[in-house]
Amino acid sequence: MTVLVVSGTGTEIGKTVVTAAVAAAARGRRVAVLKPAQTGLAPGEPGDAAEVARLAGAHVTPVELARFPEPLAPATAARRAGLDPVRPYEVAEAAQKLATEHDLVLVEGAGGLLVRFDDEGATLADAARLLAAPVLVVAPAGLGTLNATALTAEALLTRGLECRGVVVGSLPDRPDLASRCNIEDLPVAAGAPLLGAVPAGAGALPAADFAARAAGWLAPELGGTWRVPSL
């Protein structure tokens, strides 16, 4: 696994924290995290790629291709800012270059899989196709996640893309009934294995604690020790 695309079933569901956990679990390897389009931040503010590097450790190289100030979909944010959008071929070229210098490249999308990068309708899925890279899907734990996960998996399947698996982005300390049932049902919805569950609030941990604990949240396929729990 050289390039892994990290997408989600929506926004604000833990993609950055999951990306950081995967990067932290790859300690001992040279890791790059590529954020094609960072939205909602002013110049100089730390973005998602920088947050991954902060949490995961010094072995991570953060790279951001473009930044747009308004917290909108990349295509909309670029258009409103009067800036050039990010194109899938630019994402693929950047990831391929990073792959020559790193053991693992994590490409973290913005929002869900089919959020538009440009006004022609290009998406993260197009970048994944150019890279022939598998996609790791980050999903919330609670009610409603099965439909969104199934839709994301179907979008991957129809584009000939591999769903590497699903990771729960923020598992509550005391999961409710829906969250407990979804641990069993998410792999069915995705047609792919459940590869981890990051606890709610993990991103607020001190960086050293996060890096030390990350492997325990991820399955062996992602470099961790996590096993599907009985909730």
ABEGO torsion letter per residue (X at the ends): XABBBBBBAEBGAGAAAAAAAAAAAABGBBBBBBBABBBGBBBGBBBAAAAAAAAAEAABBBBBABBBABBBBAAAAAAAAGBBBBBAAAAAAAAAAAAAABABBBBBBBEBAABBABAAGBBAAAAAAAAGBBBBBBBBABBGAAAAAAAAAAAAAAAGBBBAEBBBABBBABBBAAAAAAAAAAAAAAGBBBAEBBBBGAAABBAAAAAAAAAAABBAAAGBABBBBBX
